[in-house]
Amino acid sequence: GTWRRPSAPRPPRPRKEPQQLVIPRSAAEEQRLRLERLMRNPEKTVPIPEKLNEWAPRPPPEFVRDVMGSSAGAGSGEFHVYRHLRRREYQRQDFMDAMAEKQRLDEEFQKKLERNKMIAEEQTAKRRRKRIGFRNRRESWLGSFPGSDPEQRLPCCFACCG
């Protein structure tokens, strides 16, 4: 056989109690199982993944020394280099178009939010004016009755006050 270095005997590892296999049947049950596993050891730190950065193409080179084309006369191996460069450039242009579209949609969304906010403010102001108008009319209507003046008290009932 093979030779092994003699080592001190290791202490036996503590046996973990076997856990039953639970297959989650829904997303809620899967979430519950994850929370239970996290809460078994509350002192243990929980890894929180950071948001991944969006993919961005490599910037184009500052200076291109070997300008090539797909024309005949180039070596047969050069076509593949040209093809990769062309693919990378198309990918970069598609990325820039997608970013411009995303920016345009974001601006439209912000304009729509502002427009909705202005409409809501106008409706609120209109309702406020209407409410104040009702209050003024009610107060003037109540003021035309006897007893509306705090100094003039109406009788509480006709049996005793009469």
C-alpha positions in Angstrom: 0.0 0.0 0.0 0.9 3.6 0.2 2.7 5.1 3.1 0.8 7.5 5.4 2.3 9.8 8.0 1.3 8.8 11.4 -0.9 11.3 13.1 -2.5 11.8 16.4 -5.9 10.3 16.7 -8.6 12.8 15.9 -11.5 13.3 18.2 -14.8 12.0 16.8 -17.0 14.5 15.1 -20.3 15.2 16.8 -23.0 13.4 14.8 -25.6 15.6 13.2 -29.1 14.3 13.7 -30.5 13.2 10.4 -33.0 15.7 9.0 -36.0 14.6 7.0 -36.1 15.6 3.4 -38.8 18.2 2.8 -39.7 19.0 -0.8 -41.4 22.4 -1.0 -44.6 22.3 -3.0 -45.0 26.1 -3.4 -42.9 29.3 -3.4 -44.3 30.2 0.0 -43.3 26.8 1.5 -39.8 27.2 0.0 -39.5 30.7 1.6 -40.7 29.3 4.9 -38.1 26.5 4.8 -35.3 29.0 4.1 -36.4 31.2 7.0 -36.5 28.3 9.3 -33.0 27.3 8.3 -31.8 30.9 8.8 -33.4 31.1 12.3 -31.8 27.8 13.5 -28.6 29.8 14.2 -29.5 33.5 14.7 -25.9 34.4 15.6 -24.6 33.4 12.2 -24.2 36.2 9.7 -26.4 36.1 6.6 -24.8 36.7 3.3 -26.7 39.4 1.4 -25.8 39.4 -2.3 -24.9 42.7 -3.9 -26.7 43.9 -7.0 -24.8 42.8 -10.1 -23.7 45.5 -12.4 -25.3 45.6 -15.8 -23.3 44.2 -18.6 -21.5 46.8 -20.7 -19.5 46.2 -23.9 -15.8 46.7 -24.0 -15.0 50.3 -25.2 -13.6 50.5 -28.7 -9.8 50.7 -28.9 -8.2 54.2 -28.9 -6.0 53.5 -31.8 -6.3 50.6 -34.3 -2.9 49.6 -35.8 -3.9 46.8 -38.1 -6.9 48.1 -40.1 -8.4 45.2 -42.0 -11.4 44.5 -44.1 -13.3 41.4 -45.4 -12.0 41.8 -48.9 -10.3 39.2 -50.9 -6.6 39.0 -50.6 -6.6 39.0 -46.8 -5.3 35.8 -45.3 -7.9 33.1 -44.6 -7.3 33.5 -40.9 -7.8 37.2 -40.9 -11.5 36.9 -41.9 -12.3 35.4 -38.5 -10.5 38.3 -36.7 -12.5 40.7 -38.8 -15.7 38.8 -38.1 -15.1 39.0 -34.3 -14.3 42.7 -34.5 -17.5 43.3 -36.5 -19.6 41.3 -34.1 -18.2 43.2 -31.1 -18.9 46.6 -32.8 -22.5 45.5 -33.6 -23.0 44.4 -30.1 -21.7 47.8 -28.8 -24.1 49.6 -31.1 -27.0 47.5 -30.0 -26.1 48.2 -26.4 -26.0 51.9 -27.0 -29.4 51.8 -28.8 -30.9 49.8 -25.9 -29.5 52.3 -23.3 -30.9 55.3 -25.3 -34.3 53.5 -25.5 -34.2 52.8 -21.7 -33.4 56.5 -21.1 -36.2 57.7 -23.3 -38.7 55.4 -21.5 -37.5 56.6 -18.1 -38.0 60.2 -19.2 -41.5 59.5 -20.5 -42.3 57.8 -17.2 -41.1 60.8 -15.2 -43.1 63.1 -17.4 -46.2 60.9 -16.9 -45.6 60.9 -13.1 -45.4 64.7 -13.1 -48.5 65.0 -15.3 -50.5 62.6 -13.0 -49.3 64.6 -9.9 -50.5 67.9 -11.4 -53.9 66.4 -12.3 -54.2 65.1 -8.8 -53.3 68.5 -7.3 -55.9 70.2 -9.6 -58.6 67.7 -8.5 -57.7 68.2 -4.8 -57.8 72.0 -5.2 -61.2 71.8 -7.0 -62.6 69.6 -4.2 -61.2 71.9 -1.6 -62.9 74.9 -3.2 -66.1 73.0 -3.4 -65.9 71.9 0.3 -65.2 75.4 1.4 -68.1 76.7 -0.6 -70.5 74.1 1.0 -69.2 75.1 4.4 -69.8 78.8 3.8 -73.3 78.2 2.4 -74.1 75.9 5.4 -72.9 78.5 7.9 -74.9 81.3 6.2 -77.9 79.0 6.1 -77.6 78.1 9.7 -77.0 81.7 10.7 -80.4 82.7 9.3 -82.3 80.6 12.0 -83.2 81.9 15.4 -80.9 80.5 18.1 -77.9 80.3 15.8 -76.5 83.2 17.8 -74.7 81.8 20.9 -76.3 84.5 23.1 -79.8 83.3 22.1 -80.4 79.8 23.4 -83.1 77.6 22.1 -85.1 75.7 24.7 -83.8 72.2 25.3 -87.4 70.9 25.3 -90.9 72.2 25.3 -91.9 70.4 28.5 -89.7 72.1 31.0 -88.3 75.1 29.2 -91.3 75.9 27.2 
